[in-house]
Amino acid sequence: MRYMRGYTDSEGESHAEDVELDLVETNYAPPAPAVWASAMFPATGYHFTRVQPGWYGDWHPVPRRQVFILLQGEMEIEASDGTRVRSAPGDILLAEDTWGKGHRSWVVGDKDALLAVVVLPD
């Protein structure tokens, strides 16, 4: 499984990288058949967000570490190093650029973007 990670280096520059996540066969909810699952990660809460067409967030860091899961629509993110990533439904972003230049992001097209956001501990 793959997700995109946005992070800040020691100079305050933001970057984006693809991360591969290992899945292991797990008896998650017996007696249901086994599934393939990653390790468990801690979270402090979650919420859902709707972002309307035309929305544009100029350069900003994220307020806290978060995982964004795009459920509907399309968004594009640009890291301060110039890397651009377009996200479609099902894409996952681990946002850890909590300081420095941050990133900018916007809705692509004329459809609302719907996101599930999982807040992570600091």
C-alpha positions, -999 to +999 in steps of 0.1 A: +000+000+000+012+035-008+006+069+007+021+104+002+040+121+031+045+158+033+072+169+057+096+198+065+134+194+065+158+212+089+159+242+066+121+247+067+116+235+031+086+213+026+088+181+005+065+153-007+075+116-009+058+083-016+059+058+013+052+021+010+034+006+039+037-031+046+005-051+052+006-084+071-021-111+071-040-106+104-069-123+122-084-089+128-120-098+137-124-136+142-143-155+132-143-134+100-115-145+076-081-129+080-074-096+063-042-078+054-035-049+078-007-025+087+007-019+121-016+002+144-009+039+146-020+062+174-047+089+167-063+115+189-095+121+169-110+124+134-133+147+115-147+151+080-142+182+058-159+196+027-138+219+005-157+238-022-146+243-058-125+274-062-109+270-027-072+279-026-050+278+005-019+298-001+014+288+016+007+274+051+019+246+074-006+221+088-017+230+123-009+195+136+002+161+122-028+147+103-038+120+078-060+132+050-080+106+030-097+120-001-132+106-004-146+127-033-133+153-058-097+162-066-071+184-049-036+194-057-008+202-033+025+219-039+054+216-015+078+245-011+104+225-030+082+227-061+068+191-060+032+190-070+009+161-062-027+157-075-049+136-053-080+116-064-105+097-043-088+070-023-055+088-020-039+093+014-017+121+026+003+120+059+008+158+065+037+165+089+049+199+076+038+216+108+064+245+106+085+262+079+072+273+045+045+247+044+026+240+013-002+254-008-033+234-018-065+238-039-095+220-052-093+209-088-124+210-109-160+219-101-168+192-076-166+195-038-136+177-022-147+155+007-120+144+032-117+122+062-091+138+085-074+118+113-056+139+139-023+124+151-005+129+184+024+154+183 
